Amino acid sequence: MRLNLKHTFINELPADPISDNSRRQVKRACFSYVTPKLTKSPKLLHVSKEMANALGISERDLSSETFTNVITGNTLLPNTKPYAMCYGGHQFGQWAGQLGDGRAINLFEVEHHGKQWTVQLKGAGETPYSRSADGLAVLRSSIREYLCSEAMFHLGVPTTRALSLALSGDDVMRDMLYDGNSAYEKGAIVSRISPSFLRFGSFEIFSARQDHKTLKILVDYTIKHHFSHLGAPSKESYIQFFAEVSERTLDMIIHWQRVGFVHGVMNTDNMSILGLTIDYGPYGWLEGFDFGWTPNTTDSQHKRYRYGNQPNIGLWNLYQLANALYPLIETPEPLENILENYKVGFERKSLVMMKSKLGLVQEDDKDYLLIEALEDALLLTETDMTIFFRNLSNFKKGDAKKGLEIVQEAFYASNEVSSNIAQQWRDWFERYDFRLEKEVLSNQERQSNMNYVNPKYVLRNYMAQLAIDDANKGDYKLIDELFQLLKQPYAEQPNMNKWFAKRPDWARHKVGCSMLSCSS
């Protein structure tokens, strides 16, 4: 397997001088060298050929024993030095100190077709940052991460990618619900891919320790390799760097809101400096439209990371990054202006996004009122977000009386919609129909535009759970079926129509189908 390997991260950033793989506070270093754990019987379950091609890995390579061994940490490519990254973070609003790659190990960087990628293994063993954990991952969480990262890419959401999903052959002990009932599960390893895995917390840790020298080295490195258009390091380029991180973060979250994705654990150590969705843990997709829903059992009481609060948390996290960068800038005003622009930008971009979901192109000062009325109606009874917006594209101008019938399929209690609720919906469709009279696009053109931003298929939690249940029995076919389905989320795919359906009743409270813990 011949790859165009690069080593910029380990060659240009300070390394932990201690080689012992012991749990410890790592000072004045961006990473620690570490060796992946040898596994008992690695088995490749699935691979993203598209991602492999982006790395320059051939079809022949994918079927080789060497490939399987490399992406499970059992074989190291010549002249590579795996490492785990040092970072800190705010978890649920509280500074947690040093965190770091507790179960992620970066193997190497690859340059192909003008793009540079970092290849990382999740679940490949202990690192100095593992604290009291084992550095391993189990099959259920690995399936969810593998499928979702690739699904998000095809939805057009900024995201890290996944190359492969493999069994380690080892059993891993986990307490899935944190209720004292630990059990052995199948161990697995996902090969994750990104231009960089740097997080907000990568910068916070050095600022918190007042290690401004290492902070500057890391910021300069990040600008050089990932924001090179900003030019040479200077206070001005640091400000521009923060502005671009802020904009990318906002764009990512707007995409989350558009498709109904809830990250579930937006700690600053889970926020990519590149504005990519990173660390697929207890994520979830809105079934019923609900601003207050969170998929994370740990967050069930305070709901800090609920769907409707994600934009606010993005801003809160950017405040923490601004504080971390301040020692290099020493002037608060430009940082404050950027944060204020985030607030204004959210209002503007959110409106544009919602208008696109409704097929509205022309300007109208009252569009926000139409959208607010829609959101109020969506909350009247449990209404499936994905099905509602997808079916709404079938609406035709001048046909307001058929509006309720067109979206009926989206209601979970369709036979129990009260007359008051039905009337509110009829009123909204009258307003929507009146607004569409301002549009010049034909019904067909509007439908095409709407179907480009409103997916037909998303990775609902119950779908992933079905694949997990089969995989635990040794049947991996559903993993591939969902993988192929989610490569074309906006296409009709009539032979896959069974997946365009509301969450079944059996999945409403089933573990893994409604809420999830951070355990994996």
Backbone torsions as a table, in degrees:
resi	resn	phi	psi	omega
1	MET	NA	107.7	-177.3
2	ARG	-102.2	118.8	180.0
3	LEU	-125.9	152.0	177.3
4	ASN	-84.7	84.3	-172.2
5	LEU	-78.0	143.8	175.5
6	LYS	-128.8	161.5	-177.3
7	HIS	-141.7	39.9	-174.0
8	THR	-64.2	-40.1	-175.7
9	PHE	-62.3	-49.0	-176.4
10	ILE	-79.6	-21.7	-179.8
11	ASN	-84.9	-26.5	-171.9
12	GLU	-110.2	-7.0	-178.8
13	LEU	-118.3	152.1	-177.4
14	PRO	-67.7	134.4	-178.3
15	ALA	-100.4	153.4	172.3
16	ASP	-65.3	121.3	-177.4
17	PRO	-73.3	-14.9	-178.1
18	ILE	-88.3	126.0	-177.6
19	SER	-93.5	-13.3	-179.7
20	ASP	-67.1	130.8	-178.6
21	ASN	-86.6	65.4	-179.8
22	SER	-114.3	150.7	179.0
23	ARG	-67.6	127.3	-176.5
24	ARG	-166.7	165.9	171.1
25	GLN	-81.1	123.8	-178.6
26	VAL	-100.7	117.1	-175.0
27	LYS	-106.9	145.5	174.2
28	ARG	52.5	36.6	179.1
29	ALA	-146.1	144.6	-180.0
30	CYS	-91.0	-12.7	-177.6
31	PHE	-163.6	166.1	175.3
32	SER	-128.3	137.0	174.9
33	TYR	-70.0	140.2	-178.1
34	VAL	-154.6	149.2	-179.5
35	THR	-107.1	129.9	177.8
36	PRO	-59.8	153.9	179.4
37	LYS	-76.9	133.9	174.3
38	LEU	-70.3	134.9	-177.7
39	THR	-104.1	161.2	-173.2
40	LYS	-69.5	-49.9	-173.0
41	SER	-153.0	77.5	-175.8
42	PRO	-65.7	140.2	179.7
43	LYS	-141.1	122.5	179.0
44	LEU	-75.1	124.4	-179.9
45	LEU	-98.5	-38.8	-178.0
46	HIS	-159.6	152.8	178.7
47	VAL	-141.4	144.2	174.6
48	SER	-88.9	103.3	-178.5
49	LYS	-64.8	-31.7	177.9
50	GLU	-62.7	-45.1	179.2
51	MET	-69.6	-37.5	177.7
52	ALA	-60.2	-42.6	179.3
53	ASN	-63.6	-37.2	179.0
54	ALA	-65.3	-24.2	179.6
55	LEU	-92.9	-9.5	-176.9
56	GLY	86.1	24.4	178.7
57	ILE	-95.9	125.1	-175.2
58	SER	-81.3	163.2	176.5
59	GLU	-59.7	-37.0	179.1
60	ARG	-64.1	-40.7	178.3
61	ASP	-60.5	-40.1	-174.9
62	LEU	-61.8	-29.4	-178.4
63	SER	-91.4	4.2	-176.6
64	SER	-88.5	154.7	175.8
65	GLU	-66.0	-32.8	179.3
66	THR	-60.3	-44.3	-180.0
67	PHE	-59.9	-48.1	179.3
68	THR	-58.7	-41.6	-179.0
69	ASN	-69.2	-35.9	180.0
70	VAL	-68.6	-44.4	-175.1
71	ILE	-82.9	5.1	169.6
72	THR	-117.1	4.9	176.1
73	GLY	81.5	9.4	-177.9
74	ASN	-87.2	-17.1	176.5
75	THR	-134.7	132.6	176.0
76	LEU	-102.4	133.2	176.1
77	LEU	-66.9	148.0	-178.8
78	PRO	-54.6	140.6	175.4
79	ASN	65.8	23.7	175.2
80	THR	-110.1	148.0	-179.6
81	LYS	-130.9	95.6	-179.4
82	PRO	-59.9	150.7	-177.1
83	TYR	-151.2	157.7	173.8
84	ALA	-115.2	141.7	-174.7
85	MET	-90.1	147.0	177.0
86	CYS	-96.8	128.6	173.5
87	TYR	-158.2	165.0	176.0
88	GLY	-115.5	-156.4	176.8
89	GLY	165.3	157.4	170.3
90	HIS	-93.4	122.7	179.1
91	GLN	-112.7	120.6	-176.5
92	PHE	52.2	38.9	173.9
93	GLY	87.9	-2.5	-178.1
94	GLN	-116.4	138.1	178.2
95	TRP	-66.1	125.1	-175.6
96	ALA	-105.2	0.7	-179.6
97	GLY	74.3	-150.8	-179.0
98	GLN	-68.1	132.7	175.2
99	LEU	-120.9	-79.9	174.6
100	GLY	83.1	175.8	179.9
101	ASP	-73.2	90.8	-178.5
102	GLY	-78.9	-24.0	176.6
103	ARG	-145.0	26.9	174.8
104	ALA	-123.6	136.2	179.7
105	ILE	-130.9	122.8	178.0
106	ASN	-83.5	125.8	-176.7
107	LEU	-85.8	-50.6	-176.0
108	PHE	-172.9	173.5	173.0
109	GLU	-109.6	147.7	180.0
110	VAL	-128.1	134.0	173.3
111	GLU	-110.4	128.0	-179.5
112	HIS	-151.6	130.5	179.7
113	HIS	51.8	42.3	174.6
114	GLY	79.3	2.9	178.4
115	LYS	-117.2	144.2	179.0
116	GLN	-112.9	135.2	-176.7
117	TRP	-128.1	147.3	170.7
118	THR	-103.6	131.2	179.0
119	VAL	-102.0	122.2	-173.7
120	GLN	-128.5	145.3	174.5
121	LEU	-107.2	133.5	174.4
122	LYS	-110.5	119.8	-179.4
123	GLY	100.3	21.9	-174.3
124	ALA	-100.7	13.6	173.2
125	GLY	123.1	177.7	-173.6
126	GLU	-70.3	152.3	173.4
127	THR	-137.7	172.0	176.4
128	PRO	-61.3	-12.1	-176.7
129	TYR	-104.1	9.7	-176.1
130	SER	-75.4	-11.8	-177.0
131	ARG	52.9	-117.7	-178.2
132	SER	-98.9	8.6	-175.5
133	ALA	-93.9	174.3	-175.1
134	ASP	-101.1	-3.2	177.7
135	GLY	75.2	9.0	-176.0
136	LEU	-105.0	169.9	177.4
137	ALA	-135.5	158.2	-179.0
138	VAL	-108.4	167.5	-173.1
139	LEU	-62.6	-41.9	-174.2
140	ARG	-61.1	-47.9	-179.1
141	SER	-70.8	-31.0	-179.4
142	SER	-69.5	-39.3	175.9
143	ILE	-61.8	-45.3	-178.9
144	ARG	-61.6	-43.2	-179.4
145	GLU	-68.4	-44.8	-178.3
146	TYR	-60.1	-50.5	-178.2
147	LEU	-66.4	-42.4	-172.3
148	CYS	-72.5	-39.6	-178.3
149	SER	-63.7	-39.4	177.1
150	GLU	-73.7	-36.9	177.8
151	ALA	-62.1	-42.3	-179.6
152	MET	-63.2	-38.4	178.3
153	PHE	-59.0	-45.0	-177.8
154	HIS	-75.4	-16.6	172.2
155	LEU	-78.7	-11.2	-177.4
156	GLY	86.3	19.6	179.5
157	VAL	-95.7	128.9	177.7
158	PRO	-56.1	127.7	-172.8
159	THR	-158.7	156.0	163.5
160	THR	-69.2	165.0	-176.6
161	ARG	-116.4	178.3	176.1
162	ALA	-134.7	137.8	178.7
163	LEU	-97.0	-43.0	-171.6
164	SER	-153.5	158.9	174.2
165	LEU	-128.7	127.5	-176.5
166	ALA	-141.8	149.4	169.6
167	LEU	-82.6	143.5	176.5
168	SER	-86.0	-24.4	-174.7
169	GLY	89.2	-4.1	178.8
170	ASP	-105.7	151.1	173.7
171	ASP	-90.7	144.8	-176.9
172	VAL	-126.5	132.6	179.9
173	MET	-85.2	126.6	178.6
174	ARG	-141.2	146.3	172.3
175	ASP	-105.6	90.5	-167.8
176	MET	-59.2	-40.1	-176.5
177	LEU	-106.9	9.6	-178.3
178	TYR	54.8	40.1	-178.6
179	ASP	-116.5	15.7	178.0
180	GLY	86.5	2.8	-179.1
181	ASN	-104.8	74.7	179.3
182	SER	-75.3	149.8	178.9
183	ALA	-154.6	156.4	177.6
184	TYR	-78.8	139.3	176.7
185	GLU	-132.7	164.2	177.6
186	LYS	-67.0	130.8	176.7
187	GLY	-81.4	147.9	-178.6
188	ALA	-148.6	162.7	179.9
189	ILE	-135.9	130.4	173.8
190	VAL	-107.1	134.1	172.6
191	SER	-91.9	112.3	-177.0
192	ARG	-99.6	145.4	-175.9
193	ILE	-129.1	136.3	176.8
194	SER	-160.5	152.6	171.9
195	PRO	-57.7	-31.7	176.4
196	SER	-162.0	147.8	175.0
197	PHE	-105.7	18.2	176.3
198	LEU	-64.1	139.8	-177.2
199	ARG	-122.9	169.6	173.8
200	PHE	-54.1	-41.1	-177.9
201	GLY	-64.3	-20.4	177.5
202	SER	-63.4	-31.3	-179.7
203	PHE	-92.4	-33.3	-179.5
204	GLU	-60.9	-39.0	-173.3
205	ILE	-61.2	-39.3	-177.2
206	PHE	-77.8	-35.0	176.3
207	SER	-66.8	-41.3	179.3
208	ALA	-62.6	-33.7	179.7
209	ARG	-88.5	1.8	-177.2
210	GLN	57.4	31.5	175.1
211	ASP	-94.0	74.1	-173.0
212	HIS	-72.9	-22.1	177.7
213	LYS	-65.6	-50.5	179.5
214	THR	-67.6	-35.5	176.9
215	LEU	-57.6	-46.8	-179.5
216	LYS	-64.3	-41.3	178.6
217	ILE	-58.8	-43.8	-177.5
218	LEU	-69.4	-43.0	178.4
219	VAL	-63.3	-43.9	179.3
220	ASP	-61.7	-41.4	177.8
221	TYR	-62.3	-43.7	-177.3
222	THR	-64.1	-43.1	177.9
223	ILE	-65.6	-43.3	-178.4
224	LYS	-59.3	-43.2	-172.1
225	HIS	-98.8	-21.7	-174.3
226	HIS	-125.9	-11.8	177.2
227	PHE	-138.7	44.3	-172.0
228	SER	-62.1	-23.8	179.7
229	HIS	-66.9	-11.0	179.4
230	LEU	-82.5	-9.2	176.6
231	GLY	86.6	-164.2	-176.0
232	ALA	-67.9	152.1	179.6
233	PRO	-59.3	132.2	177.0
234	SER	-166.6	169.8	178.1
235	LYS	-59.7	-37.0	-179.8
236	GLU	-66.5	-42.0	179.9
237	SER	-70.0	-29.5	175.3
238	TYR	-65.2	-40.6	178.5
239	ILE	-65.1	-45.0	179.7
240	GLN	-64.2	-35.7	177.0
241	PHE	-60.5	-48.4	-180.0
242	PHE	-64.0	-38.2	179.1
243	ALA	-61.7	-41.6	-178.7
244	GLU	-72.1	-37.7	175.4
245	VAL	-61.1	-41.7	178.9
246	SER	-61.5	-45.0	-178.6
247	GLU	-66.4	-42.6	179.1
248	ARG	-64.2	-39.8	179.3
249	THR	-62.4	-44.9	179.0
250	LEU	-62.9	-44.4	179.7
251	ASP	-59.8	-41.9	178.5
252	MET	-60.4	-46.3	-176.7
253	ILE	-68.9	-36.0	175.5
254	ILE	-59.5	-40.3	176.2
255	HIS	-63.7	-40.8	177.0
256	TRP	-57.5	-47.0	-177.8
257	GLN	-64.6	-36.6	-178.2
258	ARG	-61.3	-42.7	-175.3
259	VAL	-98.4	-1.7	178.0
260	GLY	80.1	31.0	179.6
261	PHE	-92.5	135.5	177.5
262	VAL	-121.3	117.4	-174.4
263	HIS	-65.9	-42.8	174.4
264	GLY	93.3	-24.2	-178.3
265	VAL	-152.0	69.7	-176.1
266	MET	-81.5	50.6	172.5
267	ASN	-69.4	157.5	-176.5
268	THR	-66.7	-21.0	175.7
269	ASP	-78.1	-7.1	176.9
270	ASN	-108.9	18.4	179.5
271	MET	-110.7	115.7	-179.1
272	SER	-70.9	138.1	177.4
273	ILE	-69.7	-15.7	179.6
274	LEU	-95.7	3.5	-179.2
275	GLY	71.1	37.5	178.4
276	LEU	-109.5	146.5	172.7
277	THR	-68.7	126.4	-173.3
278	ILE	-136.7	149.6	175.3
279	ASP	64.7	79.1	179.8
280	TYR	-82.5	91.1	178.5
281	GLY	-102.1	-113.3	-179.8
282	PRO	-82.5	57.9	178.1
283	TYR	-81.3	173.0	175.9
284	GLY	-166.4	165.7	177.1
285	TRP	-113.7	137.7	176.7
286	LEU	-57.7	127.1	168.2
287	GLU	-92.7	-79.6	170.1
288	GLY	-75.0	138.0	178.9
289	PHE	-64.5	120.1	-172.6
290	ASP	-158.3	109.6	179.7
291	PHE	-62.6	-23.9	-174.6
292	GLY	-92.9	5.1	-174.2
293	TRP	-84.7	136.1	171.3
294	THR	-129.9	142.0	179.3
295	PRO	-86.0	-5.3	-170.2
296	ASN	-95.6	116.3	179.7
297	THR	-60.2	-34.1	179.4
298	THR	-64.5	-23.6	-175.5
299	ASP	-105.6	11.6	-171.2
300	SER	-68.0	-25.8	-178.2
301	GLN	-82.4	-52.7	-174.6
302	HIS	-92.7	-20.7	177.1
303	LYS	52.3	42.8	178.7
304	ARG	-59.0	-38.8	-174.0
305	TYR	-102.8	29.7	178.9
306	ARG	-64.3	161.1	-177.0
307	TYR	-51.3	-50.3	-175.2
308	GLY	-72.1	-11.8	-176.7
309	ASN	-102.1	-1.9	-175.8
310	GLN	-59.5	-43.2	177.5
311	PRO	-60.8	-39.3	178.9
312	ASN	-66.1	-38.8	179.1
313	ILE	-68.3	-36.3	175.0
314	GLY	-57.5	-42.4	178.1
315	LEU	-66.9	-43.5	179.0
316	TRP	-59.1	-43.1	179.8
317	ASN	-65.5	-36.2	177.7
318	LEU	-66.9	-32.8	173.8
319	TYR	-59.4	-40.5	180.0
320	GLN	-67.7	-38.5	177.3
321	LEU	-67.1	-38.8	177.2
322	ALA	-60.3	-43.1	177.0
323	ASN	-61.1	-37.0	-179.1
324	ALA	-69.2	-36.6	-177.7
325	LEU	-84.0	-16.4	-174.8
326	TYR	-53.2	-41.0	-179.2
327	PRO	-58.0	-23.5	178.8
328	LEU	-88.8	-17.4	-174.8
329	ILE	-106.8	-40.8	172.5
330	GLU	64.6	11.6	176.6
331	THR	-134.3	121.3	-174.9
332	PRO	-77.9	-28.7	-171.1
333	GLU	-55.3	-49.4	-178.2
334	PRO	-63.8	-34.4	177.2
335	LEU	-67.5	-41.4	178.9
336	GLU	-64.6	-38.2	178.7
337	ASN	-64.2	-40.1	179.5
338	ILE	-64.6	-42.5	178.7
339	LEU	-65.4	-36.8	176.6
340	GLU	-67.0	-37.3	178.2
341	ASN	-64.3	-30.6	176.6
342	TYR	-61.4	-44.3	-179.0
343	LYS	-62.0	-47.4	179.6
344	VAL	-65.4	-41.7	-179.3
345	GLY	-62.9	-36.1	178.8
346	PHE	-63.9	-46.3	-179.6
347	GLU	-59.0	-44.1	-177.0
348	ARG	-70.1	-47.9	-175.7
349	LYS	-72.6	-31.8	177.7
350	SER	-65.3	-40.6	178.3
351	LEU	-64.1	-45.0	178.9
352	VAL	-60.8	-42.4	179.9
353	MET	-63.0	-47.3	-178.8
354	MET	-66.6	-36.4	175.9
355	LYS	-62.3	-38.9	178.8
356	SER	-65.1	-36.1	178.7
357	LYS	-67.2	-26.0	179.5
358	LEU	-95.6	-2.4	179.3
359	GLY	75.9	27.1	-178.3
360	LEU	-99.5	126.5	-177.8
361	VAL	-113.9	-42.8	-177.5
362	GLN	-69.1	156.5	179.4
363	GLU	-80.0	139.4	175.4
364	ASP	-155.2	120.9	-175.8
365	ASP	-63.0	-17.1	-176.5
366	LYS	-100.6	10.0	-178.1
367	ASP	-61.8	-34.1	-178.8
368	TYR	-64.7	-30.0	177.7
369	LEU	-70.6	-37.9	176.5
370	LEU	-63.4	-40.5	-179.4
371	ILE	-69.1	-42.7	177.9
372	GLU	-61.0	-40.5	178.7
373	ALA	-65.3	-37.3	177.2
374	LEU	-64.2	-46.4	-179.1
375	GLU	-62.7	-38.0	175.8
376	ASP	-61.5	-43.1	-179.3
377	ALA	-67.0	-38.5	-179.8
378	LEU	-62.6	-24.7	-177.9
379	LEU	-90.0	-4.8	-177.1
380	LEU	-67.0	-38.1	176.9
381	THR	-145.9	157.3	-175.9
382	GLU	-59.9	116.1	-173.0
383	THR	-128.1	122.1	-177.7
384	ASP	-67.6	121.1	-174.6
385	MET	-65.4	-47.9	-175.6
386	THR	-63.0	-48.4	-177.6
387	ILE	-66.5	-40.6	-178.8
388	PHE	-57.6	-55.6	-174.7
389	PHE	-68.9	-33.7	177.7
390	ARG	-66.2	-44.5	-179.1
391	ASN	-73.1	-24.6	179.3
392	LEU	-60.8	-26.1	-179.9
393	SER	-65.0	-16.2	178.6
394	ASN	-80.0	-6.7	-179.2
395	PHE	-67.2	140.1	179.7
396	LYS	-119.2	138.6	179.5
397	LYS	-55.2	138.2	179.5
398	GLY	84.0	5.0	-175.9
399	ASP	-121.2	42.4	-175.0
400	ALA	-58.4	-31.9	-177.4
401	LYS	-65.2	-22.0	-179.7
402	LYS	-93.8	-0.2	-175.8
403	GLY	-57.2	-50.3	-177.8
404	LEU	-61.7	-38.2	179.5
405	GLU	-64.4	-37.2	-177.2
406	ILE	-65.1	-36.5	-176.5
407	VAL	-101.9	3.6	-176.3
408	GLN	-52.7	-37.0	-177.3
409	GLU	-60.5	-22.5	-176.2
410	ALA	-79.9	-15.9	-178.0
411	PHE	-81.2	129.6	179.7
412	TYR	-70.5	-32.3	177.3
413	ALA	-114.4	61.4	-171.4
414	SER	-61.6	-28.1	-178.9
415	ASN	-85.7	-3.8	-175.2
416	GLU	-119.2	16.6	178.1
417	VAL	-70.0	116.8	-175.2
418	SER	-67.9	163.7	179.9
419	SER	-63.1	-35.3	178.9
420	ASN	-64.9	-43.4	178.8
421	ILE	-65.6	-44.5	179.5
422	ALA	-59.6	-39.2	-179.6
423	GLN	-67.3	-39.2	178.9
424	GLN	-63.5	-38.4	177.0
425	TRP	-66.7	-41.8	179.4
426	ARG	-62.1	-39.1	177.6
427	ASP	-62.2	-42.3	-178.9
428	TRP	-65.3	-42.3	180.0
429	PHE	-64.4	-31.8	174.4
430	GLU	-63.2	-43.0	178.4
431	ARG	-65.7	-42.2	179.2
432	TYR	-62.6	-45.1	-179.9
433	ASP	-62.4	-42.5	178.0
434	PHE	-61.5	-41.1	179.3
435	ARG	-66.4	-35.8	-179.0
436	LEU	-65.7	-19.2	178.5
437	GLU	-63.9	-21.4	177.3
438	LYS	-78.0	-15.8	-175.6
439	GLU	-83.9	144.2	-179.9
440	VAL	-97.8	-13.1	-179.8
441	LEU	-71.9	149.9	175.1
442	SER	-73.8	165.9	176.6
443	ASN	-55.4	-41.8	-177.6
444	GLN	-67.4	-41.6	179.1
445	GLU	-65.5	-42.2	178.3
446	ARG	-63.8	-41.9	178.9
447	GLN	-60.6	-42.5	179.3
448	SER	-61.6	-44.2	178.9
449	ASN	-63.0	-42.8	-178.7
450	MET	-66.5	-38.8	-179.1
451	ASN	-73.1	-10.2	176.4
452	TYR	-83.2	-22.1	-178.6
453	VAL	-113.8	-16.1	178.4
454	ASN	-107.7	102.0	-175.7
455	PRO	-65.8	150.7	172.7
456	LYS	-86.9	-32.5	-176.3
457	TYR	-125.5	129.4	170.8
458	VAL	-130.4	165.2	-178.3
459	LEU	-83.6	80.1	177.2
460	ARG	-62.8	149.0	-175.9
461	ASN	-59.0	-36.7	-178.4
462	TYR	-67.7	-30.9	177.4
463	MET	-65.1	-47.2	177.9
464	ALA	-61.6	-38.3	-178.8
465	GLN	-66.1	-37.3	176.3
466	LEU	-61.1	-42.3	177.7
467	ALA	-64.7	-37.9	178.8
468	ILE	-66.3	-44.3	-180.0
469	ASP	-60.5	-43.0	178.6
470	ASP	-65.2	-43.4	-177.3
471	ALA	-63.7	-35.6	177.8
472	ASN	-65.7	-18.6	176.4
473	LYS	-97.1	4.1	179.0
474	GLY	89.1	10.7	179.9
475	ASP	-108.9	114.6	-173.2
476	TYR	-109.9	10.0	-175.4
477	LYS	-65.5	-36.3	-177.0
478	LEU	-67.9	-28.1	175.6
479	ILE	-58.2	-46.5	-179.7
480	ASP	-69.4	-38.5	179.6
481	GLU	-59.9	-45.5	179.0
482	LEU	-68.8	-37.7	179.0
483	PHE	-59.2	-46.3	-179.6
484	GLN	-68.1	-40.8	178.7
485	LEU	-57.1	-46.8	-171.2
486	LEU	-80.0	-4.1	173.4
487	LYS	-74.9	-18.1	179.5
488	GLN	-131.9	63.1	-171.8
489	PRO	-67.8	-20.2	-178.2
490	TYR	-97.6	-7.6	-180.0
491	ALA	-82.7	154.1	-178.4
492	GLU	-66.1	-42.6	-179.6
493	GLN	43.2	64.3	-175.3
494	PRO	-55.8	-28.6	178.7
495	ASN	-74.0	-7.3	179.2
496	MET	-112.2	14.5	-171.4
497	ASN	-60.5	-18.9	179.0
498	LYS	-61.9	-22.7	-179.5
499	TRP	-87.9	-6.3	174.0
500	PHE	-93.2	77.2	-172.2
501	ALA	-153.8	152.0	176.4
502	LYS	-65.2	158.5	174.9
503	ARG	-57.1	128.1	179.0
504	PRO	-68.0	155.7	-177.2
505	ASP	-58.0	-37.2	-177.3
506	TRP	-63.7	-21.0	-176.5
507	ALA	-92.8	-5.7	-173.2
508	ARG	-57.6	-42.6	-177.9
509	HIS	-122.2	10.1	-179.5
510	LYS	-71.7	138.5	178.0
511	VAL	-57.8	130.1	-179.7
512	GLY	92.5	-13.8	-177.4
513	CYS	-108.7	-18.2	-179.9
514	SER	-116.0	-67.8	177.0
515	MET	-124.7	157.1	-177.7
516	LEU	-133.8	158.2	175.1
517	SER	-97.1	175.0	176.8
518	CYS	-78.2	-5.2	-177.2
519	SER	-66.6	136.9	173.1
520	SER	-162.6	NA	NA
